[in-house]
């Protein structure tokens, strides 16, 4: 079976959503992305040293990967599609934040 390669983000996003159906996993993704935005704002305001910026991907991906490992029981799309996966994380975050989607995938 040939590996599927997506040609656009519009093709990729339904796959991304299919890999994020678990409510707890979505909640962890949301928390991780929220904390990334908080840390980013904090680092910009206090002009912290560059060495602390490593916390951004650790926090964001840390929460997400826990969700995949223990709740989705799948491999994060980040490994095959790093930029589209990051874009998907932000898109899902804002869709949940503004009520277009829920933490529960049944609202998709």
C-alpha positions, -999 to +999 in steps of 0.1 A: +000+000+000+015+033-011+020+060+016-005+089+012+011+123+005-011+153+009-008+180-018-024+208+003-033+218+038-070+215+028-063+178+020-043+173+052-067+188+077-094+161+076-066+136+082-053+157+111-088+158+127-091+120+123-059+117+144-074+140+171-107+124+180-102+118+217-116+145+240-087+143+265-061+144+237-078+175+222-079+191+256-042+184+261-034+199+227-055+230+235-037+234+269-003+230+253-010+255+225-025+280+250+006+277+272+028+283+241+010+316+235+013+326+271+050+318+272+056+335+239+040+367+252+059+364+285+092+360+267+085+389+244+075+412+273+104+404+296+129+399+268+142+368+283+174+351+272+172+329+241+180+297+260+145+299+276+128+298+242+133+261+240+104+258+264+080+267+236+082+235+216+088+214+248+055+226+263+035+226+231+047+192+219+049+177+254+012+181+260+003+170+225+025+139+225+011+128+259-023+130+242-012+108+213+007+083+234-019+077+261-053+087+247-052+086+209-028+057+208-013+069+175+018+084+162+017+123+160+014+136+124+043+160+133+068+133+123+056+131+087+040+165+082+057+189+107+046+222+093+011+212+083+007+195+117+018+227+135-007+247+113-033+221+122-026+225+159-031+263+157-062+259+135-079+234+158-069+256+188-087+286+174-117+266+162-122+253+197-115+287+212-142+303+190-167+275+193-165+261+157-153+227+170-155+212+204-132+192+226-155+163+217-149+153+181-186+145+177-191+182+171-170+181+140 
